[in-house]
Amino acid sequence: MRIWLCYVRAGGGHKAPAEALASEFRKSYPGEKVELVDLAEKAELFFRYAIDDGYALLVHRAPWLYSFLYELNKIRSVVRFQNKLVDYFTLTSIKAKLVLDRPDAIVATHFFVSSLIRAMAELKISIPITVAVTEPFSAPSPWFFFPEINYVVYSEQAKKLALAGGVPESNIKVLPPIINHQLVKLDESAAALVKEKHGLAKEKKTILIIGGGNGLPGGVGVIAAILKDSIDANLLIVCGNNKNFEGKVRALVDRYPGRAVVLGYVKDVSELIAVSDLVIGKAGAGVVFETLMNRKPLLITHYIYGQEKGTMEFVVKNNLGWYEPRPAHIAQKVRDCLGQAELDRISLSHRTLQLAPGNSKIADYLLRNFKERVSAR
């Protein structure tokens, strides 16, 4: 079976799950052919900039505008217009690719699927589509604009949103979330080697600050507050692909020699989480669930309006971490989080919940479901 795994580069939260699923298919089902497809790859540069860099600019520099657009997207006519705009830039290239390299099934990790559906209608072909909804709890309404296709969601809360959007229950499957990197278990000697590789003191606790592909919104203020304090711990900062954010962080860290290690984009995220005693980040599904499934405490300092609120609330309500958005309170909060009583409380919650990755379950479900749908045609 030929399967497309489709995404767009709006941050790192859509491409990375597609890559993780591709890796799972290749490992567990080597006889199936999977291909990663960037739905906007052949679109004009302006459009690609708008959905990738434009997304990062909104989140980091104009959150008020992002909040306005989020609320606007609750109106169905607005989503319909947005889909037509996406079609204008992507439909021609997607039709051409379908003609040249037609798959048997399609998985999408972003809600920009209108051009796929319209292209198939114009070509008079039928290919089963399943959307893997990467927002675990508070998925925005555009995810569920097409009730006739299938959806994989990560929670009963997201399922309720799909049902409210008109998706029949038979088209919804609830499975554990995809994590973007393989879990890493390190013994004491292996952890010491990782710390040594990054220039971290082996005897100190390690605080990892990470915000996903675009860095941590408001992260400079958070980092400054920790650096100004006398917390005796390693500080490891991952800036992702955001060069502007990385430049600001490096300029700040240079004023505190020996206090922090700054990295740009890294592939060994799970390794860094595994050696950390506390992870500080935003409420994006990728960072959150990799941290939780490594059974590490998580301090959330930011969530994207609307879509990430449910993830933050899940962490806090289940005693898996904390939420503190105020830089002025960060240093004391970090001290509290690293206290043994708090660490023991978080550890107990992890043992109780027993969270586990859904990569293999999702790949297995998708393959079985696609084969059933193809054979039923």
C-alpha positions as CSV (number, residue, x, y, z in Angstrom):
1,M,0.0,0.0,0.0
2,R,1.2,3.5,-0.9
3,I,0.5,6.0,1.8
4,W,1.1,9.8,1.8
5,L,1.8,11.4,5.1
6,C,0.9,15.1,4.5
7,Y,1.8,18.1,6.5
8,V,2.6,21.8,6.2
9,R,5.4,23.7,8.0
10,A,3.4,25.8,10.4
11,G,5.8,25.5,13.3
12,G,7.2,22.1,14.0
13,G,4.0,20.6,15.4
14,H,2.8,19.2,12.1
15,K,5.8,18.0,10.2
16,A,7.4,16.2,13.2
17,P,4.3,13.9,13.8
18,A,4.2,13.0,10.1
19,E,7.9,12.1,10.3
20,A,7.3,10.1,13.4
21,L,4.5,8.1,11.8
22,A,6.6,7.5,8.7
23,S,9.4,6.1,10.9
24,E,6.9,3.8,12.7
25,F,5.5,2.5,9.4
26,R,8.9,1.8,8.0
27,K,9.9,0.0,11.2
28,S,6.7,-2.0,11.8
29,Y,5.4,-2.4,8.2
30,P,8.5,-2.4,5.9
31,G,6.4,-3.8,3.0
32,E,4.3,-0.6,2.8
33,K,5.5,2.4,0.9
34,V,5.2,5.7,2.8
35,E,6.0,9.2,1.5
36,L,6.2,12.5,3.3
37,V,4.4,15.2,1.4
38,D,4.6,18.9,2.1
39,L,1.3,20.2,0.8
40,A,2.7,23.7,0.2
41,E,6.1,22.7,-1.2
42,K,5.3,23.7,-4.7
43,A,3.3,26.8,-3.7
44,E,4.6,30.3,-4.2
45,L,7.2,31.6,-1.8
46,F,4.8,34.2,-0.3
47,F,2.3,31.5,0.7
48,R,5.0,29.2,2.2
49,Y,6.3,32.2,4.2
50,A,2.8,33.1,5.4
51,I,2.1,29.6,6.9
52,D,5.5,29.0,8.3
53,D,7.4,32.1,9.3
54,G,4.1,34.1,9.5
55,Y,2.8,31.6,12.1
56,A,5.9,32.1,14.2
57,L,5.7,35.9,13.9
58,L,2.1,35.8,15.1
59,V,2.8,33.6,18.1
60,H,6.0,35.5,19.2
61,R,5.3,39.1,18.2
62,A,1.5,39.6,17.8
63,P,-0.3,37.1,20.0
64,W,-3.3,39.5,20.1
65,L,-3.7,39.1,16.4
66,Y,-3.3,35.4,16.6
67,S,-6.1,35.3,19.2
68,F,-8.3,37.4,16.9
69,L,-7.7,35.1,14.0
70,Y,-8.4,32.0,16.2
71,E,-11.8,33.4,17.2
72,L,-12.5,34.3,13.6
73,N,-11.9,30.8,12.5
74,K,-14.8,29.6,14.6
75,I,-17.0,31.1,11.9
76,R,-17.6,28.4,9.2
77,S,-17.7,30.9,6.3
78,V,-14.3,32.2,7.4
79,V,-12.9,28.7,7.3
80,R,-14.5,28.1,3.9
81,F,-12.8,31.3,2.6
82,Q,-9.5,30.2,4.1
83,N,-9.8,26.8,2.4
84,K,-10.4,28.5,-1.0
85,L,-7.2,30.6,-0.4
86,V,-5.2,27.5,0.4
87,D,-6.6,25.8,-2.7
88,Y,-5.6,28.8,-4.9
89,F,-2.0,28.3,-3.9
90,T,-1.8,24.5,-3.7
91,L,-4.5,22.9,-5.8
92,T,-2.6,22.8,-9.1
93,S,0.6,21.1,-7.7
94,I,-1.4,18.6,-5.6
95,K,-3.5,17.6,-8.7
96,A,-0.3,17.1,-10.7
97,K,1.2,15.0,-7.9
98,L,-1.9,12.9,-7.6
99,V,-1.9,12.2,-11.4
100,L,1.8,11.3,-11.4
101,D,2.1,9.4,-8.1
102,R,-1.3,8.4,-6.9
103,P,-1.4,6.9,-3.4
104,D,-3.7,4.3,-2.0
105,A,-4.4,6.3,1.2
106,I,-3.6,9.7,2.8
107,V,-2.8,10.7,6.3
108,A,-2.7,14.5,7.1
109,T,-1.3,16.0,10.3
110,H,-2.6,19.5,9.4
111,F,-6.2,20.7,8.7
112,F,-5.3,22.1,5.3
113,V,-6.9,19.2,3.4
114,S,-9.3,21.1,1.3
115,S,-7.0,21.0,-1.7
116,L,-6.6,17.2,-1.4
117,I,-10.4,16.7,-1.3
118,R,-11.1,19.2,-4.2
119,A,-8.3,17.7,-6.3
120,M,-9.7,14.2,-6.0
121,A,-13.2,15.5,-6.9
122,E,-11.9,17.2,-10.0
123,L,-9.9,14.2,-11.0
124,K,-12.9,11.9,-10.2
125,I,-10.8,9.6,-8.0
126,S,-11.5,8.3,-4.5
127,I,-8.6,7.9,-1.9
128,P,-9.4,7.4,1.8
129,I,-8.1,10.3,4.0
130,T,-7.6,10.3,7.7
131,V,-6.6,13.4,9.6
132,A,-4.4,12.9,12.7
133,V,-5.4,15.8,14.9
134,T,-2.2,17.0,16.6
135,E,-3.9,19.3,19.2
136,P,-4.7,16.8,22.0
137,F,-7.5,18.6,23.8
138,S,-8.6,21.9,22.4
139,A,-8.4,21.4,18.7
140,P,-9.7,24.5,16.7
141,S,-12.8,24.0,14.6
142,P,-11.0,24.1,11.2
143,W,-9.7,20.6,12.0
144,F,-13.2,19.1,11.6
145,F,-14.5,21.1,8.6
146,F,-14.9,17.9,6.5
147,P,-17.1,15.5,8.4
148,E,-17.1,12.9,5.6
149,I,-13.4,12.0,6.2
150,N,-11.9,10.0,9.2
151,Y,-10.1,11.5,12.2
152,V,-7.7,10.2,14.8
153,V,-7.8,12.3,18.0
154,Y,-5.9,12.0,21.3
155,S,-8.6,12.5,23.9
156,E,-12.3,12.2,24.6
157,Q,-12.3,16.0,24.9
158,A,-11.1,16.3,21.2
159,K,-13.7,13.7,20.2
160,K,-16.5,15.9,21.7
161,L,-15.2,18.8,19.6
162,A,-15.3,16.6,16.5
163,L,-18.8,15.5,17.2
164,A,-19.8,19.1,17.8
165,G,-18.3,19.9,14.4
166,G,-20.7,17.4,12.7
167,V,-18.3,14.4,12.4
168,P,-20.1,11.1,12.9
169,E,-18.8,9.0,15.7
170,S,-18.0,6.2,13.3
171,N,-15.4,8.5,11.7
172,I,-13.6,9.2,14.9
173,K,-10.9,7.1,16.6
174,V,-9.4,8.0,20.0
175,L,-5.8,6.8,20.4
176,P,-2.8,7.9,22.6
177,P,-0.7,10.8,21.1
178,I,2.2,10.5,18.7
179,I,5.5,11.5,20.2
180,N,8.1,12.9,17.8
181,H,11.2,11.2,19.1
182,Q,11.9,7.8,20.5
183,L,12.0,7.6,24.2
184,V,15.5,7.3,25.7
185,K,16.3,5.5,28.9
186,L,19.7,6.5,30.3
187,D,21.5,4.8,33.2
188,E,23.8,7.0,35.5
189,S,26.9,6.5,33.3
190,A,25.1,7.3,30.1
191,A,23.5,10.4,31.5
192,A,26.9,11.5,32.7
193,L,28.3,11.2,29.2
194,V,25.4,13.2,27.7
195,K,26.0,16.0,30.3
196,E,29.7,15.9,29.5
197,K,29.0,16.2,25.7
198,H,27.1,19.4,26.3
199,G,29.5,20.9,28.9
200,L,27.1,20.4,31.9
201,A,28.3,19.8,35.4
202,K,27.6,16.1,36.3
203,E,26.9,16.7,39.9
204,K,24.2,19.5,39.4
205,K,20.6,19.2,38.6
206,T,19.7,20.2,35.0
207,I,17.0,22.6,33.8
208,L,16.0,22.2,30.2
209,I,14.3,25.2,28.5
210,I,12.7,24.2,25.2
211,G,9.8,25.7,23.2
212,G,9.5,23.6,20.0
213,G,10.6,24.4,16.5
214,N,10.1,28.2,16.9
215,G,11.6,28.6,20.4
216,L,9.8,29.6,23.5
217,P,7.5,32.7,23.3
218,G,8.5,35.1,26.0
219,G,11.5,32.9,26.6
220,V,14.0,35.7,26.9
221,G,12.3,37.0,30.0
222,V,12.1,33.6,31.5
223,I,15.8,32.9,30.9
224,A,16.8,36.3,32.3
225,A,14.9,35.7,35.5
226,I,16.6,32.4,36.1
227,L,20.0,33.7,35.2
228,K,19.6,36.7,37.6
229,D,18.8,34.3,40.4
230,S,21.4,32.1,42.2
231,I,19.9,28.7,41.4
232,D,22.7,26.2,41.5
233,A,21.8,24.1,38.4
234,N,22.8,23.5,34.8
235,L,20.7,25.6,32.4
236,L,20.3,24.1,29.0
237,I,18.4,26.2,26.4
238,V,17.1,24.9,23.1
239,C,16.1,27.6,20.6
240,G,14.9,25.5,17.7
241,N,15.0,27.0,14.2
242,N,14.3,30.6,15.4
243,K,17.6,32.4,14.7
244,N,16.2,35.7,16.0
245,F,15.3,34.1,19.3
246,E,18.6,32.3,19.5
247,G,20.6,35.5,18.9
248,K,18.8,37.3,21.7
249,V,19.3,34.3,24.1
250,R,23.0,34.1,23.3
251,A,23.5,37.8,23.8
252,L,21.7,37.5,27.2
253,V,23.7,34.4,28.3
254,D,27.0,36.0,27.3
255,R,26.4,38.4,30.3
256,Y,26.4,35.4,32.6
257,P,29.5,33.4,31.7
258,G,29.4,29.7,32.6
259,R,25.7,29.8,33.7
260,A,24.0,28.3,30.6
261,V,24.5,26.2,27.4
262,V,22.6,27.4,24.3
263,L,21.7,25.1,21.4
264,G,19.8,25.8,18.2
265,Y,17.9,23.0,16.4
266,V,18.7,19.6,17.9
267,K,17.6,16.1,16.9
268,D,18.4,14.4,20.3
269,V,15.5,16.0,22.2
270,S,14.6,12.9,24.1
271,E,18.2,12.5,25.2
272,L,18.2,16.1,26.6
273,I,14.9,15.5,28.3
274,A,16.2,12.2,29.8
275,V,19.1,14.0,31.6
276,S,16.9,16.9,32.8
277,D,15.4,17.2,36.3
278,L,13.0,19.9,35.2
279,V,11.7,20.9,31.7
280,I,10.5,24.4,31.1
281,G,8.5,25.0,27.9
282,K,5.2,26.0,26.3
283,A,2.1,23.8,26.0
284,G,2.8,22.4,22.5
285,A,1.8,18.7,22.2
286,G,5.3,17.6,21.0
287,V,7.3,19.0,24.0
288,V,4.6,18.3,26.5
289,F,4.1,14.6,25.7
290,E,7.7,13.8,25.2
291,T,8.4,15.3,28.6
292,L,5.5,13.5,30.3
293,M,6.3,10.1,28.7
294,N,9.9,10.5,29.9
295,R,8.2,11.0,33.3
296,K,9.8,14.4,33.9
297,P,8.3,17.3,35.7
298,L,7.1,20.1,33.4
299,L,6.8,23.9,34.1
300,I,4.7,25.6,31.4
301,T,5.3,29.3,30.9
302,H,3.2,29.9,27.8
303,Y,0.4,28.4,25.8
304,I,-0.9,29.5,22.4
305,Y,-4.4,31.1,22.8
306,G,-7.2,28.6,22.5
307,Q,-5.5,25.6,20.9
308,E,-2.9,24.8,23.7
309,K,-5.0,25.7,26.7
310,G,-6.4,22.2,27.1
311,T,-2.9,20.7,27.1
312,M,-1.8,23.1,29.8
313,E,-4.9,22.3,31.9
314,F,-4.2,18.5,31.4
315,V,-0.7,18.9,32.8
316,V,-1.8,20.9,35.8
317,K,-5.0,19.1,36.7
318,N,-3.2,15.7,36.6
319,N,-0.3,16.9,38.8
320,L,2.2,16.4,36.1
321,G,3.6,19.9,36.2
322,W,2.9,23.6,36.8
323,Y,1.9,26.7,34.9
324,E,3.6,30.0,35.7
325,P,3.5,32.7,32.9
326,R,5.0,35.6,35.0
327,P,8.8,36.0,34.6
328,A,8.9,37.9,37.9
329,H,7.8,34.7,39.7
330,I,9.8,32.2,37.6
331,A,12.9,31.9,39.7
332,Q,11.0,31.1,42.9
333,K,8.8,28.7,41.0
334,V,11.8,26.9,39.7
335,R,13.1,26.5,43.2
336,D,9.8,25.2,44.3
337,C,9.6,22.7,41.4
338,L,13.0,21.3,42.2
339,G,12.1,20.7,45.8
340,Q,11.9,17.0,46.7
341,A,8.3,17.1,47.9
342,E,7.2,18.5,44.5
343,L,9.3,16.1,42.6
344,D,7.9,13.2,44.6
345,R,4.3,14.4,43.9
346,I,4.9,14.5,40.2
347,S,6.6,11.1,40.2
348,L,3.6,9.6,41.9
349,S,1.3,11.1,39.3
350,H,3.3,9.6,36.5
351,R,3.3,6.1,38.1
352,T,-0.5,6.4,38.4
353,L,-1.3,7.6,34.9
354,Q,1.2,5.3,33.0
355,L,1.2,7.5,29.9
356,A,2.6,5.7,26.8
357,P,3.2,6.8,23.2
358,G,0.6,6.0,20.6
359,N,2.8,5.8,17.5
360,S,2.5,2.0,17.0
361,K,-1.2,1.9,17.8
362,I,-2.0,4.8,15.4
363,A,0.1,3.2,12.6
364,D,-1.6,-0.2,13.1
365,Y,-5.1,1.4,13.2
366,L,-4.4,3.5,10.1
367,L,-3.1,0.5,8.0
368,R,-6.0,-1.8,9.0
369,N,-8.6,0.9,8.5
370,F,-7.2,1.9,5.1
371,K,-7.1,-1.7,3.9
372,E,-10.7,-2.2,5.0
373,R,-11.8,1.0,3.2
374,V,-9.9,0.2,0.0
375,S,-11.3,-3.3,-0.2
376,A,-14.9,-2.1,0.5
377,R,-14.9,0.2,-2.6
